[in-house]
């Protein structure tokens, strides 16, 4: 499975063989949807919180005696039916949104995402990217050659490359990620996937891919 490799000027310099176990996996949309929904749920923080009757300040004393006044009985002015009382069925931050998905399913879905980028020709393999200084101007000169249409792109780095990360963080359509942190959601959240050549070995090593090509 041959795929062209570009230099940072956007010119093809060679072709390499890609593993069919990673870049040639048959798509299963149901599996990918299940994994993406779980990963989106796991990112939710659930900060919204409304106070229930036990959390609202005040209301420790019974407002009036139980009988003899001709009024409805009440035990606390912080009941949900009172103004200033607790909230019924409101959002609480104790809710857990986490959805567990087996590791093999997550890995398979990520490979399907990579394969879809190969099929749509949205995968850009780059031999190496060298930036002398962490400056946005220098990064634009390089990535304008690779992504001239300026569509949302994800750069997959083999390791923590601070020069590239700092140089691209002010470019709105470019995001970076380390190969070891790659996921199906990350792959499908961008139009173009820019993978450095060394990142392929990291993907195969981290996700324990068979080396047969």
C-alpha positions as CSV (number, residue, x, y, z in Angstrom):
1,X,0.0,0.0,0.0
2,X,2.1,2.9,-1.4
3,X,1.6,6.5,-0.3
4,X,3.5,9.6,-1.3
5,X,5.7,11.4,1.2
6,X,6.3,15.2,0.9
7,X,9.0,17.5,2.2
8,X,8.1,20.7,4.1
9,X,8.0,22.6,0.8
10,X,5.1,20.4,-0.4
11,X,7.1,18.4,-3.0
12,X,7.0,14.6,-3.2
13,X,10.3,13.1,-2.4
14,X,9.4,9.4,-2.1
15,X,6.8,6.7,-1.5
16,X,6.5,4.4,1.5
17,X,4.4,1.4,2.2
18,X,1.7,1.8,4.8
19,X,0.4,-1.0,7.0
20,X,-3.0,-2.3,5.9
21,X,-3.8,-3.0,9.6
22,X,-3.7,0.7,10.3
23,X,-4.4,2.6,7.0
24,X,-6.4,0.0,5.1
25,X,-9.1,-1.0,7.6
26,X,-12.7,-1.5,6.4
27,X,-15.0,1.2,7.8
28,X,-17.7,0.4,10.3
29,X,-19.7,3.6,10.9
30,X,-21.7,2.2,13.8
31,X,-18.5,1.3,15.7
32,X,-17.0,4.7,14.9
33,X,-20.1,6.5,16.1
34,X,-20.2,4.5,19.3
35,X,-16.5,5.4,20.1
36,X,-16.9,9.0,19.2
37,X,-19.9,9.5,21.4
38,X,-18.1,7.8,24.3
39,X,-15.0,10.1,23.8
40,X,-17.2,13.2,23.6
41,X,-19.0,12.1,26.8
42,X,-15.7,11.5,28.6
43,X,-14.7,15.1,27.9
44,X,-17.8,16.5,29.6
45,X,-17.0,18.2,32.9
46,X,-20.6,18.6,34.1
47,X,-20.1,21.9,36.0
48,X,-23.7,23.0,35.9
49,X,-25.2,22.6,39.4
50,X,-28.4,23.8,41.0
51,X,-29.0,23.7,44.8
52,X,-31.5,21.3,46.2
53,X,-33.6,22.0,49.3
54,X,-30.9,20.7,51.6
55,X,-28.2,23.0,50.1
56,X,-30.1,26.3,50.1
57,X,-29.3,28.6,53.0
58,X,-31.9,29.1,55.8
59,X,-35.1,27.2,56.4
60,X,-34.0,25.5,59.6
61,X,-37.1,26.5,61.5
62,X,-40.7,25.4,60.8
63,X,-42.4,28.5,59.4
64,X,-45.6,28.0,61.6
65,X,-47.1,25.3,63.7
66,X,-48.6,22.3,62.1
67,X,-52.3,22.8,63.1
68,X,-54.7,25.5,64.2
69,X,-53.9,28.4,61.9
70,X,-56.0,27.3,58.9
71,X,-53.0,27.4,56.6
72,X,-51.3,24.6,54.7
73,X,-48.7,22.7,56.6
74,X,-45.0,23.4,55.8
75,X,-41.8,22.2,57.3
76,X,-39.3,24.6,55.7
77,X,-39.3,27.8,53.7
78,X,-36.6,26.3,51.5
79,X,-39.0,23.7,50.0
80,X,-39.0,23.8,46.1
81,X,-42.5,25.3,46.1
82,X,-41.4,28.4,48.0
83,X,-39.7,31.4,46.4
84,X,-36.0,31.2,47.2
85,X,-36.3,27.4,47.8
86,X,-34.4,24.5,46.3
87,X,-34.6,23.5,42.7
88,X,-36.4,20.3,41.7
89,X,-34.8,18.1,38.9
90,X,-32.2,20.7,38.1
91,X,-28.7,19.8,36.9
92,X,-26.2,18.6,39.5
93,X,-22.5,18.2,39.2
94,X,-22.6,14.7,40.7
95,X,-23.8,13.2,37.4
96,X,-21.2,11.0,35.7
97,X,-21.1,11.2,31.9
98,X,-18.3,8.6,31.4
99,X,-18.9,5.8,29.0
100,X,-16.5,2.9,28.9
101,X,-15.4,1.4,25.6
102,X,-13.0,-1.6,25.3
103,X,-9.5,-0.7,24.3
104,X,-9.7,-2.9,21.1
105,X,-12.8,-1.0,19.9
106,X,-11.2,2.4,20.5
107,X,-8.1,1.3,18.6
108,X,-10.1,-0.2,15.8
109,X,-12.1,2.9,15.4
110,X,-9.0,5.1,15.3
111,X,-7.5,2.9,12.5
112,X,-10.8,3.3,10.6
113,X,-10.5,7.0,10.9
114,X,-6.9,6.9,9.6
115,X,-8.1,4.7,6.7
116,X,-10.9,7.1,5.8
117,X,-8.3,9.9,5.5
118,X,-6.3,7.7,3.1
119,X,-9.4,7.0,1.0
120,X,-10.3,10.6,0.8
121,X,-6.7,11.7,0.1
122,X,-6.8,14.0,3.2
123,X,-3.8,12.3,4.7
124,X,-0.6,14.3,4.2
125,X,2.7,12.4,5.0
126,X,5.6,14.7,5.6
127,X,9.2,13.5,5.8
128,X,10.2,16.1,8.5
129,X,9.4,19.6,9.7
130,X,12.2,21.8,10.9
131,X,11.5,25.3,12.3
132,X,14.5,27.3,13.3
133,X,12.5,29.5,15.7
134,X,9.1,29.2,17.3
135,X,7.6,31.9,15.2
136,X,4.2,31.9,13.6
137,X,5.5,33.5,10.4
138,X,8.0,30.6,9.8
139,X,5.2,28.1,10.5
140,X,2.9,29.7,8.0
141,X,5.6,29.6,5.3
142,X,5.8,25.8,5.8
143,X,2.2,24.9,6.2
144,X,1.0,27.1,3.4
145,X,2.8,24.7,1.1
146,X,1.2,21.6,2.8
147,X,-2.3,23.0,3.3
148,X,-2.8,25.8,0.8
149,X,-6.6,25.9,1.2
150,X,-6.2,26.6,5.0
151,X,-8.7,24.1,6.1
152,X,-8.7,22.7,9.7
153,X,-5.7,20.4,10.0
154,X,-4.2,18.2,12.7
155,X,-0.4,17.8,12.9
156,X,0.7,14.4,14.4
157,X,4.1,14.7,16.1
158,X,6.3,11.7,17.0
159,X,7.2,13.4,20.3
160,X,6.9,16.7,22.2
161,X,8.2,19.2,19.7
162,X,8.0,22.6,21.4
163,X,9.1,24.6,18.4
164,X,6.2,23.3,16.2
165,X,3.7,23.6,19.0
166,X,4.6,27.1,19.9
167,X,4.9,28.2,16.3
168,X,1.4,26.9,15.3
169,X,-0.6,27.7,18.4
170,X,-1.7,31.1,17.0
171,X,-2.8,29.6,13.7
172,X,-6.5,29.0,14.1
173,X,-6.8,26.1,11.5
174,X,-3.8,24.1,12.8
175,X,-3.7,21.9,15.9
176,X,-1.0,19.6,17.2
177,X,-1.1,16.2,18.9
178,X,1.4,13.6,19.8
179,X,1.1,10.2,18.0
180,X,0.7,8.4,21.3
181,X,-2.4,10.5,22.2
182,X,-4.1,9.9,18.8
183,X,-7.8,8.9,18.9
184,X,-10.8,8.5,16.5
185,X,-12.3,11.7,17.7
186,X,-9.1,13.6,17.1
187,X,-8.6,12.2,13.6
188,X,-12.2,12.9,12.5
189,X,-12.3,16.4,14.0
190,X,-10.1,17.8,11.2
191,X,-10.2,17.9,7.5
192,X,-6.5,17.3,6.8
193,X,-4.3,15.0,8.8
194,X,-0.6,15.9,8.6
195,X,1.5,13.0,9.9
196,X,5.3,13.2,10.2
197,X,7.0,10.1,8.9
198,X,8.4,9.2,12.3
199,X,4.9,9.3,13.8
200,X,3.9,6.1,11.9
201,X,6.5,4.0,13.8
202,X,5.2,5.5,17.1
203,X,1.6,4.7,16.2
204,X,2.5,1.1,15.4
205,X,4.6,0.7,18.6
206,X,2.1,2.3,21.0
207,X,-1.0,0.6,19.5
208,X,0.8,-2.7,19.0
209,X,0.4,-3.1,15.3
210,X,1.7,-6.1,13.4
211,X,4.7,-4.9,11.5
212,X,3.8,-6.8,8.3
213,X,3.1,-4.3,5.5
